[in-house]
Structures are given as C-alpha cells and as structure tokens.
Amino acid sequence: MPESSRSFFLSISSRDRIGIVYQVSSAISELGGDIADLRQSVLRGHFTMILLATFPAQVTQRAIEQRLAALNVAGLPPLYANVLPADDALDEDAESALENAYVLTASGRDRIGFVATVSAFCAHNGINILDLSTAVADGAYTMILLVDLAQCPHDVGELRHKLDQFQSETGLQVVLQHYAIHAATNEVSIL
C-alpha cells in the first residue's frame, strides 16, 4: 500500500433494496477509494456488506462516514454504516493464505447450538474460521466454512480422525476438503 493512502473497513447494513451496492461503491469511488475486498449478502430481506477500501491519505474516517450518511434518502430504508481504520501492516502475502485453507462442511438436523457446536470444535483445535455461511431447508441445517489450518496443532490425518470422533459424538455429517480440491470439484465452467 502506498504511503500516501489509508485503508478502512466499512460495514454497511439496511433493509434490502435495489441499488445499494451501486450507491456505496460510487460513494467510495468519488472519494478516490479503491475497494480491495468485499463480501455482501442478503439475509431474510436484510442487506449486509463488509469491505476493505484504500483511500488517498487526505480522506479521513469522518469524510467517509459523512459521504455514506449522505446516501440516505427520505422514503427509502436507511443505510447504517460503520467505518474503522485498518491496520496499516496488512498481511502482504494474502495470495499464499489459501495454502492452508480448507472447506469444512457440517450438516445435520436443525437444532439450537448447531453453529456453537461446530465453531467450538474449530476453536478447540486451532482452526481459524475465515468465512462462514449457513442454510436451513426441510429441517436440515448446513454450514459451509472456509477455514485456515495454519495454527492447527494436528496434521490433516489426525484432524480427520478428530472429525470422525466429532461426527460420532454430535450426529453431524462433516466433510473436510483442501480449498483447491473443493474449488476444482465445485467450479462451474462456462462452455
């Protein structure tokens, strides 16, 4: 990142409506901001977005907050924005981060504590959750996690054994795949 720039994390939420991504990305562009990473989703009619953007050094946190606040228009659901400075010592080798990345899928009947049960397994085994999504359909609950095993004290074989024990104890179906294998087997190709 050039010395003449500053990075910020922006978190946006609102009732869903057409045009939010356009409004937010345009506001960032107008301030000279460059979006590095972005995640956006609509959950039961509620829009959420988190992103990392780099701005010229003269753009302040307050200026970003004011520009985003200006997006609110009477008659439309309001946008709620939170802006936080990013650590200037951002991980420079993010490209190699997927080396230790795996996809962990857990599924079973829907019940209270499902996410807590799976995330507890991850926490107790040094597994960092990078991304997480869940879905419920016909009484079945599915979690798909992108996890980083760089801090896991177990090799993959030992971790798979622990996952087998976890399945037996919880009744959940659990699958662990290296990210590259998951991507290759789940990639949709356009002919």
Residue pairs with C-beta under 8 A, 6 or more apart in sequence:
1 7
1 54
1 88
1 90
3 57
4 56
4 57
5 54
5 55
5 56
5 57
6 54
6 55
6 56
6 57
6 59
6 85
6 86
6 88
7 36
7 52
7 53
7 54
7 55
7 85
7 86
7 88
7 90
8 52
8 53
8 55
8 61
8 64
8 83
8 84
8 85
8 86
9 50
9 51
9 52
9 83
9 84
9 85
9 86
10 24
10 28
10 49
10 50
10 51
10 52
10 53
10 64
10 68
10 81
10 82
10 83
11 48
11 49
11 50
11 81
11 82
11 83
11 84
12 20
12 24
12 47
12 48
12 49
12 50
12 51
12 68
12 79
12 80
12 81
13 46
13 47
13 48
13 49
13 79
13 80
14 20
14 46
14 47
14 77
14 78
14 79
14 80
15 45
15 46
15 47
15 77
16 42
16 45
16 46
16 47
16 77
17 47
17 76
17 77
20 47
20 49
20 79
21 40
21 49
23 71
23 79
24 49
24 51
24 68
24 71
24 79
25 35
27 67
27 68
27 70
27 71
28 35
28 53
28 55
28 64
30 67
31 55
31 56
31 59
31 63
31 64
31 67
32 55
32 56
32 59
33 53
33 54
33 55
33 59
33 64
34 53
34 54
34 55
35 51
35 52
35 53
36 51
36 52
36 53
36 54
37 51
37 52
38 49
38 50
38 51
38 52
39 49
39 50
39 51
39 131
40 47
40 48
40 49
40 50
41 47
41 48
41 49
41 133
42 48
52 86
55 64
61 83
61 84
61 85
64 83
65 81
65 83
68 79
68 81
68 83
69 81
71 79
72 78
72 79
91 97
97 148
98 179
98 180
100 148
100 149
100 150
101 130
101 146
101 147
101 148
101 149
101 178
101 179
102 146
102 147
102 148
102 149
102 176
102 177
102 178
102 179
102 182
103 144
103 145
103 146
103 147
103 176
103 177
103 178
103 179
103 182
104 118
104 122
104 127
104 143
104 144
104 145
104 147
104 174
104 175
104 176
105 142
105 143
105 144
105 145
105 173
105 174
105 175
105 177
106 114
106 118
106 142
106 143
106 145
106 172
106 173
106 174
107 140
107 141
107 142
107 143
107 172
107 173
108 114
108 140
108 141
108 170
108 171
108 172
108 173
109 139
109 140
109 141
109 171
110 136
110 139
110 140
110 141
111 141
114 134
114 141
114 143
115 134
115 143
117 170
117 172
118 143
118 145
118 172
119 129
121 127
121 162
121 163
121 166
122 128
122 129
122 145
122 147
125 152
125 153
125 154
125 159
125 162
126 149
126 151
126 152
126 153
126 154
127 147
127 148
127 149
127 151
127 152
128 147
128 148
128 150
128 151
129 145
129 146
129 147
130 145
130 146
130 147
130 148
131 145
131 146
132 143
132 144
132 145
132 146
133 143
133 144
134 141
134 142
134 143
134 144
135 141
135 142
136 142
146 179
149 156
149 159
152 159
154 162
156 176
159 176
160 176
163 174
163 176
166 172
166 174
167 173
167 174
177 185
